[in-house]
Amino acid sequence: MQGRHVIVNDNMKSSPAVWQKLKRTRMIYLLILPTIVLFLTFTYIPLVDGLRISFQDFRFVGQSRFVGLKNYIEAVRTPGFWRVFRNTVILGFSNVVLTAFVPMILALLLNEIRFKVWKRFSQTIIYMPHLFSWVIVGGIWIFMLSPNAGIINAARSLFGLEPLYFMAKEAFARPIMIGVNLWKQAGYVCILFLAAIAGINPELYEAAMIDGAGGFKRAFYITIPELLRTLQVILLLNVMGALRIFNQIYVMRNEVIAPKIDVIMFYVYDRGLVQFKIGYASAIAVMIFLLTLIITLLAKRLIRYKV
Amino acid sequence: MKLSLRKPALMAGLAIVLLLVLPALAFTGGQQKKTEEAPVIWYTKIQGGREPAEVPLFEEEVERLTGIKVKMIRTTEDYDTKLAALLASGEPLDLVYIGADVFESLWDQQLFEPLNDWIEASPVLSDPGIIPQSEWDRIRRDDGEIYGIFNKFEQGTLPIVRMDWMEKLGYSEPQDLDEYYDLLKAFKTQDPDNNGKDDTYGLVIGYTLYDSPGIFGAYGLKRGFIKDSSGNLVAPWATEEAIPVYEWFKRLYAEGILEPNFITNKSSNFRDLFMTDKAGMTFYWAAWVGLFNQQVKAKNPDSPFKARGLTPPKGPGGRLLKAGNDGFMCIPKYSENKELAFKIAEFWHTHEGNVASTLGILGHDYNMENGKYVLTEVGKAHAMDHGAPQPKSLKWKNPLGELEGFDEAAAIVREYAVPQMPTPYDKIWETIVRSEAAKIILGDITPEQGIKNMQDRFKEEGIYNK
């Protein structure tokens, strides 16, 4: 085997051999080509274009003026930017942690249900919110939290409590956004954990049971350690999306709670496509891109994730 | 093995061919069309067919009436965002509908063609019997040019009352804020729908005071920004003069007279509540007086429902309403079809254009029977709105008459409404004033604190220094 490797490596040095290998694997390259072209056209070229615009006083028609770092400096000097940045960090970090650990706990609990029909029913109920778009989810929760028609206030009234306008109180704004996001996403992540649990070698449980381990110990010493790899992946995916929260905020925000929940992506949308400060918005978008890259690399290192 | 390789090869080859050939075909297709006859590409939010399937019918109708081919792109959701994206990408648009606020934000981009010479040369648009010269002067920029052609008579918002409830409870038309309060309280407490339940509100609104300029108008406070004597921007609703108005709304909320979802209500929410016997008053567009009556009666012809516009309350500042922001038809500078685009905008203000923009499409929305216009069922559902339910033309008289209650409401608006001064900061104004106003009304902060917050936030945005 060793010799064969050496021969292959030697052959690689000569261009006819490279050509031979390319010819042999041409199907793979051909199949991947359309995807590469699409990615270049719709992701990377606009990305480079966005970078260029971020250094310009952008004009829709005619020549845009190069302004250097002006848009970036203006962004970091604007108090509004730091306000939405703080909101993004708080909401993003909460989402990263909660939508990883809570579904894991849910999966562990679901895994303990022995009655199959009930187990499937519970899975379906938990998973269902993930199927709805944010428009539907946002609408449902705004209605459920409404002061005069919502189920939450109806429940409060049973205890003689005054109705609360949850969606108009800054103090509730972030918990509501975090909670609703968890409600929507938990089912999907839970299914991923359940799939991982299903893949755990049953002999490990049998051996543990022979050794007298109870349900809690089996979960603690077998299931959870076996789920760590899945948890790593989910944490990494959550981190990559942490700074890109948009849809939920767009649907559920109102002016009163906006100072507590407006996030960077919404800020970019507002400055770029509502107020038409395209260069300024592009500068912030570039900063988000770089920040996401750095955070993702850091997170990869922290959680020791290897592809 | 060979077979399994060939199939992916075939698929990959096909994918590449499609990828390369389709754009080329599209390109050559576009070229061919240009040599034939390039249609006027008309990007719009409100004009044309009401449903997507009716857009082609409307295009045919315009071609029948003008001889000009048009291609309409009608977008209702996120219109401004999509418009900006299309303009930025250089999409070949020839005629675009644009609101005055967005036009103002885009003004320094110099995107649109100046239209002075064209308007002066147009027998339709230069006719003061159709559009008065004062209206053109109102939208003339500092450089003396006009960059947009009006779309319609924009009306305005005003208090709309359940007149049947008001009469039943023995109230006459309220004249000032105290009388408005008394009436609204009666709607809340005197069971105007006679169902024996405490399930009605005095007032239902949405988007936190969005349509409430009539109340501020009692103190002479205009919506948005005005310029002071030094030319600086000032927001009248963010001054101490507005405190009595906030106190008035706060009282309504505290006493349960104001429907409590006034911050999160969308238009459809509060319209529905008004039409389903849940509230005695709302603040909304004059055209909706007619539409409220029509929609309720369409479902229940025997309903006593009677919506009517009210004169706004009189206060120390007199009476004042806000006219709707202008909507314009503009021609992008890069359009290669400017002349025909202008002809379409001109057509919009002819009698035929007015018929199309109100009644709609012949044979679809209406028919001609013995020389008379007769709405079809589709036309009735469309409520004579195909982009300009009330045309700008002073010569226009709807051959079918207006919907119940509209004429009176429109007369009130014409008498008391003035347009908001457009600035590039209007969207920021909306966010700041409405958020602080909501907190005041909810009782979370005092009116004084709310006013201070508004002013601080305007300073933070750099608006009060401009």
Contacts between the chains, C-beta under 8 A, distances in Angstrom:
chain1	res1	chain2	res2	distance
A	27	B	5	5.9
A	27	B	8	5.3
A	27	B	9	5.5
A	27	B	12	6.7
A	30	B	8	7.8
A	30	B	9	6.8
A	30	B	12	3.7
A	30	B	13	7.0
A	30	B	16	7.0
A	31	B	8	5.7
A	31	B	11	7.4
A	31	B	12	4.6
A	31	B	15	7.9
A	33	B	12	7.0
A	33	B	15	7.7
A	33	B	16	6.2
A	34	B	12	7.5
A	34	B	15	4.4
A	34	B	16	6.4
A	34	B	19	5.4
A	37	B	19	5.9
A	58	B	88	7.9
A	59	B	109	5.8
A	60	B	84	7.9
A	60	B	87	4.9
A	60	B	88	5.3
A	60	B	106	7.3
A	60	B	109	4.8
A	60	B	111	5.4
A	61	B	87	7.9
A	61	B	109	6.7
A	61	B	110	6.9
A	61	B	111	5.5
A	61	B	332	7.7
A	61	B	333	5.8
A	61	B	334	6.2
A	62	B	110	7.5
A	79	B	460	5.6
A	80	B	460	7.2
A	80	B	461	7.4
A	142	B	264	5.4
A	146	B	260	7.8
A	146	B	261	5.3
A	146	B	264	7.0
A	147	B	260	4.3
A	147	B	261	6.7
A	148	B	259	7.5
A	148	B	260	5.3
A	148	B	261	6.9
A	149	B	261	7.8
A	163	B	260	7.3
A	165	B	260	6.2
A	165	B	261	7.9
A	165	B	263	7.4
A	165	B	442	6.5
A	167	B	263	7.0
A	167	B	264	5.2
A	168	B	263	4.8
A	168	B	264	7.3
A	168	B	438	6.2
A	168	B	442	5.9
A	169	B	444	7.6
A	254	B	208	7.6
A	254	B	263	5.2
A	254	B	264	5.7
A	254	B	435	8.0
A	254	B	438	7.8
A	255	B	208	6.2
A	255	B	263	7.4
A	255	B	430	7.5
A	255	B	431	5.4
A	255	B	434	4.5
A	255	B	435	3.6
A	255	B	438	6.4
A	256	B	208	7.6
A	256	B	263	5.7
A	256	B	435	5.1
A	256	B	438	4.5
A	256	B	439	6.1
A	256	B	442	7.8
A	258	B	431	6.7
A	258	B	435	6.3
A	259	B	435	7.3
A	269	B	81	7.7
A	270	B	427	7.8
A	273	B	80	7.5
A	273	B	81	4.3
A	273	B	84	5.3
A	273	B	85	7.0
A	274	B	80	7.0
A	274	B	81	7.1
A	274	B	427	5.6
A	275	B	105	6.1
A	275	B	424	7.4
A	275	B	427	6.2
A	275	B	428	7.7
A	276	B	84	5.9
A	276	B	105	5.1
A	276	B	106	5.9
A	276	B	109	7.3
A	278	B	88	6.7
